[in-house]
């Protein structure tokens, strides 16, 4: 199969246009296909600006990009049977916001008509905290990026669409197996005090207070594996809030280990094997086994990223080895719900009394952040004494809240009434929920971070309606939208970080269980379900206060592409480094490309043996003065490197004072690898 990169959209074709209502969004269809499955796999780069772009996840103003560690990607799996299909995309970013979800659907409709719609497209984030931010239309998620960042939005939308287009082009018959395993040393419960408030029956489902389940679908053609899709619950936060390199973090390394190290994939040359690692209910699952940022299993964030990725990769292989052939059945159903105004039947509440959700409010503990994965800043997402033009534009952040909201959110101490803030609510309240069937596996998908017990309760409800075993249902979090956390009412009462981040009140999970039960009943009966309320379109109200870089300059007596530090000879296992006079990466983020090639001299000429964006190569950008960019690259020479003569070649694009972009190429001296 051919899965090389494809460019399918111009960035200007996407954006503020409202998504049309598509037909048959809520109609589930589940038919066995005697001919078996068809599927296609695709991959595309998502990397945004590698310099001076606010990062998504830790909400810290000073955490802006300054290079690349491991390029984030979108991995698409288009799976079909009986005339139905699902497009599942694992997106290596901080969150798939409703803005991106809507723009992707619009682009797919333009290209494919009704082949892909809200009903059968699943966009789920791996939740790396080391990706570019600013793609949301929700103000709470663009405060630290100084507003909406069009370059990031375009990179995510275009990358996701390119991956789906590549998977659609690859669509052909094949076999799918489902395997399971357990992984006990890649997560720890970071909110044990809250977890322990749950009833004994819930706690008994997780004896170690973690969800160790590993679930893997393996895709094969002609008896040869060509891809895998693995679910496991752990936060993608091995990289700390001190890191400024773009990285897909531990789940990205798991993909790298499967694709590059095991199957020899070079992403710039196409991909013959694609491996995605998706989340489930990871809300209270941390990879920082020592319960402090960057601590566990070592105290080095890069080593932690690699080790946690290796463990997930090994567990996925163990699960795949026990895979069982799946029945060729595919189905999907979707509707929207308004989390700010759900009336909840007493059947779904702890005390049997009817309850309601409320407009969103952030608790005080949310401002403090998760101390296990990354503490917040004094005063919340905006440090005291720092002026943020985004906050000024929105009229400030310290808004009073009415007594009725405090009552509705009790026992939460409210930090910010996000659902009542001007000019429109700062977080989405109308969000999609979705049920998907892939063979014997069912996914209950929603745009939040569910704790393991919250996920368990949704899974139990869906499994009971569908009449299947609990292990056949996964809570697919971080999907199609984002509104932070969902805890159980018992966990909410302790108001840890996760409870303070459960924005719509104590009964948010109860509402989800009710609505997923309703969706599952329609799904089981093969009946349509109403689309529900429409999401807000606030695309026209998106300021950007981040300064754009001006024309590039060079150090006195130097030109673009000049080498400031030449590489020295190196042995396998050693590191070599080089520095170039470069240009600002925002002028051309080089998505789907590279800033650096490591080349080896052969009889036929120079051959690329590594490039920026792979694990062994790191790109560090820095600014000197106001407009000089320096690009530093390091290469950790792998144990498998072939000895010989090597060189570094750097690529960039410099902006001139006339507004013209001109390509820059710099080539280092040759150096020996022994």
C-alpha positions as CSV (number, residue, x, y, z in Angstrom):
1,X,0.0,0.0,0.0
2,X,1.1,3.6,-0.6
3,X,0.7,5.9,2.4
4,X,2.9,8.8,1.3
5,X,2.1,12.3,2.3
6,X,-0.6,14.1,0.3
7,X,-1.5,17.8,0.4
8,X,-5.2,18.1,-0.2
9,X,-6.2,21.5,1.1
10,X,-5.1,25.1,1.0
11,X,-5.1,26.5,4.5
12,X,-7.3,29.5,3.4
13,X,-10.1,27.1,2.4
14,X,-10.8,26.3,6.0
15,X,-12.0,28.3,9.0
16,X,-14.9,30.3,10.0
17,X,-17.6,28.8,7.8
18,X,-20.3,27.2,9.9
19,X,-20.7,23.4,9.5
20,X,-23.9,22.4,7.6
21,X,-26.2,19.9,9.2
22,X,-25.6,16.6,7.4
23,X,-28.3,14.0,6.9
24,X,-28.6,10.7,8.9
25,X,-26.3,11.8,11.6
26,X,-28.0,9.8,14.2
27,X,-28.9,6.6,12.4
28,X,-27.0,3.5,13.5
29,X,-26.5,0.8,11.0
30,X,-25.0,-2.5,12.0
31,X,-24.7,-5.1,9.3
32,X,-22.5,-8.1,9.0
33,X,-20.4,-8.2,5.8
34,X,-19.9,-11.7,4.5
35,X,-16.9,-10.5,2.6
36,X,-15.1,-9.3,5.7
37,X,-13.6,-5.9,6.6
38,X,-12.1,-3.3,4.3
39,X,-9.8,-0.7,5.7
40,X,-7.3,2.0,4.8
41,X,-4.6,3.6,6.8
42,X,-3.1,7.1,6.5
43,X,-0.7,9.4,8.4
44,X,0.2,13.1,8.2
45,X,2.2,15.6,10.0
46,X,0.6,18.1,12.5
47,X,3.6,20.1,13.5
48,X,2.9,23.8,14.1
49,X,5.3,26.7,14.5
50,X,8.5,25.6,16.3
51,X,9.2,29.0,17.8
52,X,7.4,31.5,19.9
53,X,4.0,29.7,19.9
54,X,2.2,29.1,23.1
55,X,1.9,25.4,24.0
56,X,-1.3,23.5,24.9
57,X,-1.8,21.7,28.1
58,X,-0.1,23.3,31.1
59,X,-1.5,26.9,30.5
60,X,1.7,28.7,31.2
61,X,2.5,31.9,29.3
62,X,6.2,31.4,29.3
63,X,6.0,27.9,27.8
64,X,6.4,28.7,24.2
65,X,7.8,26.5,21.5
66,X,11.6,26.6,20.9
67,X,12.3,23.6,18.7
68,X,11.1,20.1,17.9
69,X,11.7,16.8,19.8
70,X,9.3,14.3,18.2
71,X,6.9,15.6,15.5
72,X,3.2,15.0,16.3
73,X,1.1,13.3,13.6
74,X,-2.4,12.3,12.8
75,X,-3.0,8.6,12.2
76,X,-6.2,7.7,10.4
77,X,-7.9,4.3,10.2
78,X,-10.9,4.1,7.8
79,X,-12.7,0.8,8.6
80,X,-15.6,-0.5,6.6
81,X,-18.0,-3.5,6.5
82,X,-21.5,-4.1,5.1
83,X,-21.4,-0.8,3.3
84,X,-20.7,1.2,6.5
85,X,-17.4,2.8,7.5
86,X,-15.8,4.6,10.3
87,X,-12.9,7.2,10.0
88,X,-11.0,7.0,13.3
89,X,-8.1,9.4,13.8
90,X,-5.6,9.4,16.6
91,X,-4.4,13.0,16.8
92,X,-1.2,13.8,18.6
93,X,-2.1,17.1,20.1
94,X,-3.3,18.6,23.3
95,X,-7.0,18.4,22.5
96,X,-9.3,18.1,19.5
97,X,-11.4,21.2,19.9
98,X,-14.9,21.7,18.4
99,X,-13.3,24.3,16.1
100,X,-11.0,21.7,14.5
101,X,-13.7,19.0,14.5
102,X,-16.1,21.2,12.6
103,X,-13.5,22.4,10.1
104,X,-12.4,18.8,9.4
105,X,-16.0,17.7,8.8
106,X,-16.6,20.7,6.4
107,X,-13.4,19.9,4.5
108,X,-14.4,16.2,4.2
109,X,-17.9,17.1,3.0
110,X,-16.4,19.3,0.3
111,X,-14.2,16.4,-0.9
112,X,-16.3,13.3,-0.3
113,X,-19.9,14.5,0.0
114,X,-21.7,12.4,2.6
115,X,-19.2,9.6,2.8
116,X,-17.8,11.0,6.1
117,X,-20.0,12.9,8.5
118,X,-20.4,13.7,12.2
119,X,-21.8,10.3,12.7
120,X,-18.9,8.2,11.5
121,X,-15.8,10.4,12.0
122,X,-14.0,10.0,15.3
123,X,-11.2,12.5,16.1
124,X,-9.5,11.6,19.4
125,X,-6.5,13.4,21.0
126,X,-3.5,11.7,22.6
127,X,-3.4,14.7,24.9
128,X,0.3,15.5,24.7
129,X,1.1,18.7,26.6
130,X,4.0,19.5,24.4
131,X,2.2,20.5,21.2
132,X,1.3,23.9,19.8
133,X,-1.8,25.6,21.3
134,X,-4.2,28.2,20.0
135,X,-6.5,26.1,17.7
136,X,-9.5,26.4,19.9
137,X,-12.4,28.9,19.6
138,X,-12.9,28.7,23.3
139,X,-11.3,31.5,25.2
140,X,-10.4,29.4,28.3
141,X,-8.0,27.4,26.1
142,X,-6.4,30.3,24.3
143,X,-5.5,32.6,27.2
144,X,-1.9,31.2,27.4
145,X,-1.5,31.4,23.7
146,X,-2.6,35.0,23.5
147,X,-5.6,34.1,21.4
148,X,-6.4,32.1,18.3
149,X,-3.4,30.9,16.3
150,X,-4.4,30.3,12.7
151,X,-1.1,28.5,11.8
152,X,-1.8,25.9,14.5
153,X,-5.4,25.5,13.5
154,X,-4.5,25.0,9.8
155,X,-1.8,22.5,10.7
156,X,-4.2,20.4,12.7
157,X,-7.1,20.6,10.3
158,X,-5.0,20.0,7.2
159,X,-3.0,17.2,8.8
160,X,-6.1,15.3,10.0
161,X,-7.8,15.7,6.6
162,X,-4.7,14.6,4.8
163,X,-4.5,11.5,7.0
164,X,-8.1,10.6,6.2
165,X,-7.7,11.2,2.5
166,X,-4.7,8.9,2.5
167,X,-6.6,6.2,4.4
168,X,-9.5,6.5,2.0
169,X,-7.2,6.0,-0.9
170,X,-5.7,3.0,0.8
171,X,-9.2,1.4,1.4
172,X,-9.0,-2.3,0.5
173,X,-10.0,-5.7,2.0
174,X,-8.1,-7.0,5.0
175,X,-8.4,-8.8,8.3
176,X,-8.7,-7.2,11.8
177,X,-8.0,-9.0,15.1
178,X,-8.7,-7.8,18.6
179,X,-6.4,-8.6,21.5
180,X,-6.1,-7.6,25.2
181,X,-3.3,-7.4,27.7
182,X,-2.6,-5.5,30.9
183,X,0.1,-2.9,31.8
184,X,0.8,-2.2,35.4
185,X,3.9,0.0,35.4
186,X,2.9,2.9,33.1
187,X,0.4,4.8,35.2
188,X,-0.4,5.8,38.8
189,X,-3.5,7.4,40.3
190,X,-2.7,11.0,40.8
191,X,-5.9,11.7,42.8
192,X,-6.1,8.8,45.2
193,X,-7.8,10.8,47.9
194,X,-10.7,11.3,45.4
195,X,-10.7,7.7,44.1
196,X,-11.0,6.3,47.6
197,X,-14.3,8.2,48.1
198,X,-15.9,5.9,45.5
199,X,-18.1,2.9,46.7
200,X,-16.2,-0.3,47.4
201,X,-17.7,-2.0,44.3
202,X,-16.2,0.6,42.0
203,X,-12.8,0.5,43.8
204,X,-12.8,-3.3,43.5
205,X,-12.8,-3.0,39.7
206,X,-9.3,-1.3,40.0
207,X,-7.4,-3.0,42.9
208,X,-4.3,-0.9,42.2
209,X,-6.3,2.3,41.6
210,X,-5.3,2.3,38.0
211,X,-6.9,1.0,34.8
212,X,-4.3,-1.5,33.4
213,X,-6.4,-2.5,30.4
214,X,-4.6,-2.6,27.0
215,X,-6.8,-3.1,24.0
216,X,-5.2,-3.5,20.5
217,X,-6.7,-3.9,17.0
218,X,-4.3,-5.3,14.5
219,X,-4.8,-4.7,10.7
220,X,-3.4,-7.2,8.3
221,X,-3.4,-7.8,4.5
222,X,-2.3,-11.1,3.0
223,X,-1.3,-12.4,6.4
224,X,1.1,-9.4,7.0
225,X,0.4,-6.8,9.7
226,X,0.2,-3.3,8.3
227,X,-1.0,-1.4,11.3
228,X,-2.3,-1.4,14.9
229,X,-4.5,0.8,17.1
230,X,-4.0,0.5,20.8
231,X,-5.9,2.0,23.8
232,X,-4.4,2.5,27.2
233,X,-5.1,5.1,29.9
234,X,-2.2,7.2,31.0
235,X,-1.7,11.0,30.7
236,X,0.6,12.1,27.9
237,X,2.6,14.3,30.3
238,X,6.1,12.7,30.7
239,X,7.4,15.9,29.2
240,X,7.2,18.7,31.9
241,X,6.0,22.2,31.8
242,X,9.6,23.3,31.6
243,X,10.0,21.7,28.2
244,X,9.8,24.0,25.1
245,X,10.3,21.4,22.4
246,X,7.3,20.2,20.4
247,X,6.8,16.5,21.2
248,X,4.2,13.8,20.9
249,X,5.4,12.6,24.4
250,X,5.1,9.0,25.6
251,X,2.4,7.8,23.3
252,X,4.3,9.4,20.4
253,X,7.3,7.4,21.4
254,X,5.2,4.2,21.5
255,X,4.2,4.9,17.9
256,X,7.8,5.7,16.9
257,X,9.0,2.4,18.5
258,X,6.4,0.4,16.6
259,X,6.8,2.2,13.3
260,X,10.4,3.2,13.0
261,X,12.3,0.9,15.3
262,X,10.3,-2.3,14.7
263,X,9.1,-1.8,11.1
264,X,11.7,0.6,9.6
265,X,9.3,3.4,8.8
266,X,10.8,6.7,7.6
267,X,7.9,9.2,7.6
268,X,9.4,11.4,4.9
269,X,9.6,8.4,2.6
270,X,6.1,7.0,3.2
271,X,4.8,4.5,5.8
272,X,4.2,0.8,5.3
273,X,3.1,0.3,8.9
274,X,1.1,2.7,11.1
275,X,0.7,2.3,14.9
276,X,-1.5,4.7,16.9
277,X,-1.8,4.8,20.7
278,X,-5.1,6.3,21.9
279,X,-6.4,7.3,25.3
280,X,-9.4,6.0,27.2
281,X,-10.4,7.2,30.7
282,X,-7.1,8.8,31.7
283,X,-8.4,11.7,33.8
284,X,-6.7,10.6,37.0
285,X,-3.9,8.4,35.4
286,X,-0.4,9.9,35.5
287,X,2.8,8.6,33.9
288,X,4.8,10.3,36.6
289,X,5.1,7.3,38.8
290,X,6.8,9.3,41.5
291,X,3.8,11.6,41.6
292,X,5.8,14.8,40.8
293,X,6.4,16.2,37.4
294,X,9.2,14.5,35.5
295,X,9.6,11.9,38.3
296,X,9.1,8.3,37.3
297,X,10.6,5.9,36.4
298,X,13.7,8.3,36.2
299,X,14.1,12.0,36.8
300,X,14.9,12.8,33.2
301,X,11.8,13.7,31.2
302,X,13.2,12.4,27.9
303,X,14.1,9.1,29.4
304,X,10.6,8.9,31.0
305,X,9.0,9.6,27.7
306,X,11.0,6.8,26.1
307,X,10.5,4.3,28.9
308,X,6.7,4.9,29.2
309,X,6.4,4.7,25.4
310,X,8.4,1.4,25.3
311,X,6.2,-0.1,27.9
312,X,3.0,0.8,26.0
313,X,4.5,-0.6,22.8
314,X,5.5,-3.9,24.5
315,X,2.0,-4.2,26.0
316,X,0.4,-3.6,22.6
317,X,2.6,-6.3,21.1
318,X,1.5,-8.7,23.9
319,X,-2.1,-7.8,23.2
320,X,-1.8,-8.3,19.5
321,X,-0.2,-11.7,20.0
322,X,-3.5,-12.8,21.6
323,X,-5.7,-11.3,18.9
324,X,-8.9,-12.9,17.8
325,X,-10.5,-12.4,14.4
326,X,-13.3,-9.9,14.5
327,X,-16.8,-10.2,13.0
328,X,-17.0,-7.7,10.1
329,X,-19.4,-5.3,11.7
330,X,-19.2,-1.5,11.8
331,X,-21.8,1.0,13.2
332,X,-21.9,4.5,14.6
333,X,-24.4,6.9,16.1
334,X,-24.0,10.5,17.4
335,X,-25.9,13.3,19.0
336,X,-25.2,16.6,20.8
337,X,-26.1,17.4,24.4
338,X,-26.1,20.6,26.3
339,X,-24.0,20.0,29.4
340,X,-25.0,23.3,31.0
341,X,-28.7,22.4,31.1
342,X,-29.3,18.7,31.4
343,X,-32.2,17.5,33.5
344,X,-31.2,14.2,35.0
345,X,-33.6,11.5,36.0
346,X,-33.3,10.1,39.5
347,X,-32.3,6.7,38.1
348,X,-28.9,8.1,37.3
349,X,-28.2,10.1,40.5
350,X,-26.6,8.7,43.7
351,X,-29.6,9.6,45.9
352,X,-32.3,8.8,43.4
353,X,-33.5,12.4,43.2
354,X,-33.7,14.3,39.9
355,X,-30.9,16.7,39.4
356,X,-29.5,19.3,36.9
357,X,-26.2,20.3,35.6
358,X,-25.3,24.0,35.5
359,X,-23.3,26.5,33.4
360,X,-19.6,25.9,33.6
361,X,-17.5,27.1,36.5
362,X,-13.8,26.4,37.3
363,X,-12.9,25.6,40.9
364,X,-10.0,27.0,42.8
365,X,-8.1,23.8,42.6
366,X,-8.1,24.0,38.8
367,X,-6.1,27.2,39.0
368,X,-3.5,25.4,41.1
369,X,-3.1,22.7,38.5
370,X,-2.2,19.1,38.9
371,X,0.8,19.0,41.2
372,X,1.7,15.5,40.0
373,X,1.9,16.4,36.3
374,X,2.4,20.2,36.2
375,X,1.4,22.8,38.8
376,X,-0.4,25.9,37.7
377,X,0.7,29.4,38.2
378,X,0.1,31.8,41.1
379,X,-3.3,33.4,40.5
380,X,-4.3,30.7,38.0
381,X,-3.5,30.6,34.3
382,X,-2.3,34.2,34.4
383,X,0.5,35.0,36.8
384,X,0.1,38.0,39.1
385,X,1.5,41.2,37.8
386,X,1.5,40.1,34.2
387,X,-0.7,41.8,31.7
388,X,-2.3,39.5,29.2
389,X,-4.0,41.4,26.3
390,X,-6.3,38.4,25.7
391,X,-7.7,38.8,29.3
392,X,-8.0,42.6,28.8
393,X,-9.9,42.0,25.6
394,X,-12.3,39.7,27.4
395,X,-12.9,42.2,30.2
396,X,-10.8,40.6,32.9
397,X,-10.8,37.2,34.5
398,X,-12.0,38.0,38.1
399,X,-15.8,38.0,37.5
400,X,-18.3,37.7,40.3
401,X,-20.6,34.8,40.3
402,X,-24.2,34.6,41.4
403,X,-25.3,32.7,44.5
404,X,-27.4,30.3,42.4
405,X,-24.3,29.2,40.5
406,X,-22.4,28.7,43.8
407,X,-25.3,26.5,45.0
408,X,-25.5,24.6,41.7
409,X,-21.7,23.9,41.8
410,X,-21.4,23.1,45.5
411,X,-19.2,22.1,47.2
412,X,-16.9,23.7,44.6
413,X,-15.3,27.0,45.5
414,X,-15.6,28.9,42.2
415,X,-12.5,30.5,40.7
416,X,-14.1,31.7,37.5
417,X,-17.7,31.3,36.2
418,X,-16.6,30.2,32.7
419,X,-20.1,29.6,31.5
420,X,-21.2,33.2,32.4
421,X,-18.1,35.1,31.2
422,X,-18.4,37.7,28.4
423,X,-18.7,38.0,25.5
424,X,-19.8,34.3,25.2
425,X,-19.1,31.3,27.5
426,X,-15.4,30.6,27.6
427,X,-15.8,26.8,27.2
428,X,-18.2,24.8,25.0
429,X,-21.4,23.4,26.6
430,X,-23.0,21.8,23.6
431,X,-20.8,18.8,22.8
432,X,-21.2,15.6,20.9
433,X,-21.4,12.1,22.3
434,X,-20.9,9.1,20.0
435,X,-21.1,5.3,20.0
436,X,-19.0,3.3,17.6
437,X,-18.8,-0.5,16.9
438,X,-15.7,-2.0,15.4
439,X,-16.2,-5.8,15.4
440,X,-16.7,-6.9,19.0
441,X,-15.4,-3.6,20.4
442,X,-17.6,-0.6,21.3
443,X,-16.4,2.9,22.0
444,X,-18.3,5.4,24.0
445,X,-16.8,8.7,22.8
446,X,-16.9,12.1,24.5
447,X,-14.8,15.2,24.6
448,X,-13.5,15.1,28.2
449,X,-11.0,13.6,30.6
450,X,-12.9,10.9,32.5
451,X,-11.5,9.4,35.6
452,X,-11.2,5.6,35.6
453,X,-14.3,5.2,37.8
454,X,-16.3,7.8,35.8
455,X,-15.4,5.8,32.7
456,X,-16.4,2.6,34.4
457,X,-19.9,3.9,35.1
458,X,-20.4,4.9,31.5
459,X,-19.0,1.6,30.3
460,X,-21.3,-0.4,32.6
461,X,-24.4,1.5,31.4
462,X,-23.6,1.0,27.7
463,X,-22.6,-2.6,28.2
464,X,-25.9,-3.3,30.0
465,X,-28.0,-1.8,27.3
466,X,-26.1,-3.5,24.5
467,X,-26.0,-6.9,26.3
468,X,-22.2,-7.3,26.0
469,X,-19.3,-7.9,28.4
470,X,-17.9,-4.9,30.1
471,X,-14.4,-5.4,28.6
472,X,-16.0,-4.9,25.1
473,X,-16.8,-1.3,25.9
474,X,-14.1,1.4,26.2
475,X,-14.6,5.0,27.3
476,X,-13.1,6.9,24.4
477,X,-12.1,10.2,26.0
478,X,-10.6,13.4,24.4
479,X,-12.8,13.0,21.4
480,X,-14.5,15.5,19.0
481,X,-14.5,18.3,21.5
482,X,-13.0,19.3,24.8
483,X,-14.4,20.6,28.1
484,X,-11.9,19.3,30.7
485,X,-12.8,16.7,33.3
486,X,-15.6,14.3,34.4
487,X,-15.4,12.9,37.9
488,X,-17.9,10.8,39.9
489,X,-20.1,12.8,42.3
490,X,-18.1,11.2,45.2
491,X,-14.8,12.3,43.6
492,X,-16.2,15.8,42.9
493,X,-16.9,16.3,46.6
494,X,-13.2,16.2,47.4
495,X,-12.5,19.0,45.0
496,X,-9.1,17.8,43.9
497,X,-7.8,19.2,40.6
498,X,-10.0,16.8,38.6
499,X,-13.1,17.7,40.6
500,X,-12.5,21.4,40.3
501,X,-12.1,20.9,36.6
502,X,-15.4,19.1,36.3
503,X,-17.0,22.3,35.0
504,X,-20.7,21.6,34.8
505,X,-21.2,20.5,38.4
506,X,-21.4,17.5,40.7
507,X,-23.9,15.7,38.4
508,X,-22.0,16.0,35.2
509,X,-21.2,12.2,35.1
510,X,-24.8,11.4,35.9
511,X,-25.9,13.4,32.9
512,X,-23.3,11.6,30.7
513,X,-24.5,8.1,32.0
514,X,-28.1,9.1,31.2
515,X,-27.4,10.4,27.7
516,X,-25.1,7.5,26.8
517,X,-27.9,5.1,28.0
518,X,-30.3,6.9,25.7
519,X,-27.8,6.7,22.8
520,X,-27.1,3.1,23.4
521,X,-30.9,2.2,23.5
522,X,-31.3,3.8,20.0
523,X,-28.1,2.1,18.9
524,X,-29.3,-1.3,20.0
525,X,-32.7,-0.8,18.4
526,X,-31.3,0.5,15.1
527,X,-33.3,3.7,15.5
528,X,-32.3,7.2,14.7
529,X,-31.7,9.8,17.4
530,X,-32.2,13.5,17.2
531,X,-29.1,15.5,16.5
532,X,-29.8,17.7,19.5
533,X,-28.7,21.3,20.0
534,X,-26.2,23.0,17.7
535,X,-22.8,23.9,18.9
536,X,-22.0,27.6,19.1
537,X,-20.1,29.2,16.2
538,X,-17.8,31.9,17.7
539,X,-15.3,31.8,14.9
540,X,-15.8,35.5,14.1
541,X,-14.8,36.5,17.7
542,X,-11.2,35.2,17.7
543,X,-8.5,37.8,18.5
544,X,-4.8,37.0,18.3
545,X,-2.4,39.1,20.4
546,X,0.7,37.1,19.6
547,X,3.2,39.2,17.7
548,X,4.1,38.0,14.3
549,X,7.8,37.8,13.5
550,X,9.2,40.4,11.2
551,X,11.9,40.1,8.6
552,X,14.8,37.9,9.5
553,X,18.3,39.2,10.2
554,X,21.8,37.6,10.4
555,X,24.6,38.2,12.8
556,X,27.1,40.8,11.6
557,X,29.4,39.3,9.0
558,X,27.3,36.2,8.6
559,X,24.8,34.9,6.0
560,X,21.7,32.7,6.2
561,X,22.7,29.1,6.4
562,X,26.2,29.8,7.7
563,X,27.5,27.2,10.2
564,X,28.4,28.7,13.6
565,X,29.4,25.4,15.2
566,X,30.8,22.6,13.1
567,X,30.1,18.9,14.1
568,X,33.0,16.8,15.5
569,X,33.6,13.2,14.7
570,X,31.5,10.8,16.8
571,X,31.1,7.2,17.7
572,X,27.9,5.1,18.0
573,X,26.2,6.1,21.2
574,X,27.7,9.6,21.3
575,X,26.1,12.9,20.4
576,X,27.2,15.3,17.7
577,X,25.9,18.9,17.4
578,X,25.8,21.7,14.8
579,X,24.5,25.3,14.8
580,X,23.3,27.3,11.8
581,X,22.3,30.9,11.1
582,X,18.6,30.3,10.4
583,X,15.3,32.0,10.0
584,X,12.1,32.2,12.2
585,X,10.3,28.9,12.0
586,X,6.9,30.7,11.9
587,X,7.7,31.9,8.4
588,X,7.5,28.3,7.2
589,X,6.7,25.6,9.9
590,X,7.8,22.9,7.3
591,X,4.8,20.7,8.2
592,X,5.3,17.4,6.4
593,X,8.9,18.2,5.8
594,X,12.1,18.8,7.9
595,X,14.4,21.4,9.2
596,X,17.4,19.0,9.1
597,X,18.7,16.0,7.2
598,X,21.5,13.9,8.6
599,X,23.2,12.5,5.5
600,X,25.8,9.8,4.8
601,X,28.0,9.7,1.8
602,X,27.6,6.6,-0.4
603,X,28.8,5.5,-3.8
604,X,25.6,6.9,-5.3
605,X,25.8,10.3,-3.4
606,X,24.4,11.6,-0.2
607,X,21.7,9.6,1.5
608,X,19.4,10.7,4.3
609,X,19.9,8.5,7.4
610,X,18.0,10.7,10.0
611,X,16.0,13.9,10.1
612,X,14.6,16.4,12.5
613,X,11.4,15.1,13.9
614,X,12.8,11.6,14.7
615,X,13.7,10.6,18.2
616,X,17.5,10.8,17.8
617,X,17.5,14.3,16.4
618,X,16.5,17.4,18.4
619,X,16.0,20.9,17.1
620,X,16.7,23.8,19.5
621,X,15.8,27.2,18.3
622,X,16.9,30.5,19.9
623,X,16.6,34.1,19.2
624,X,19.6,36.6,19.4
625,X,18.6,40.2,19.5
626,X,15.2,40.9,17.9
627,X,15.4,39.1,14.6
628,X,18.3,36.7,14.5
629,X,17.4,33.0,14.6
630,X,19.9,30.3,15.5
631,X,19.1,26.7,14.9
632,X,21.0,24.1,16.9
633,X,20.6,20.4,16.1
634,X,21.9,17.4,18.1
635,X,22.1,13.9,16.8
636,X,22.4,10.9,19.2
637,X,24.2,8.5,17.0
638,X,22.3,5.2,17.2
639,X,23.9,1.8,17.8
640,X,22.7,0.8,14.4
641,X,24.4,3.7,12.5
642,X,26.6,2.7,9.6
643,X,30.1,4.1,10.0
644,X,31.2,6.5,7.3
645,X,31.3,10.2,6.3
646,X,28.3,12.2,7.3
647,X,27.1,15.8,7.2
648,X,24.1,18.0,8.3
649,X,21.9,19.9,5.9
650,X,19.6,22.6,7.3
651,X,16.5,24.0,5.6
652,X,14.6,27.1,6.4
653,X,12.8,30.1,4.8
654,X,13.9,33.7,5.5
655,X,11.5,36.6,5.3
656,X,13.0,39.6,3.5
657,X,12.3,43.3,4.1
658,X,10.3,43.2,0.9
659,X,8.0,40.6,2.3
660,X,9.4,37.8,0.1
661,X,10.2,34.4,1.5
662,X,13.4,32.9,0.3
663,X,14.7,29.4,0.9
664,X,17.7,28.9,3.1
665,X,20.0,25.9,3.0
666,X,23.0,25.4,5.2
667,X,25.5,22.5,4.9
668,X,28.0,21.5,7.6
669,X,31.5,20.2,7.2
670,X,31.7,16.5,6.7
671,X,32.4,14.4,9.8
672,X,33.1,10.8,10.5
673,X,31.0,8.3,12.4
674,X,33.0,5.4,13.7
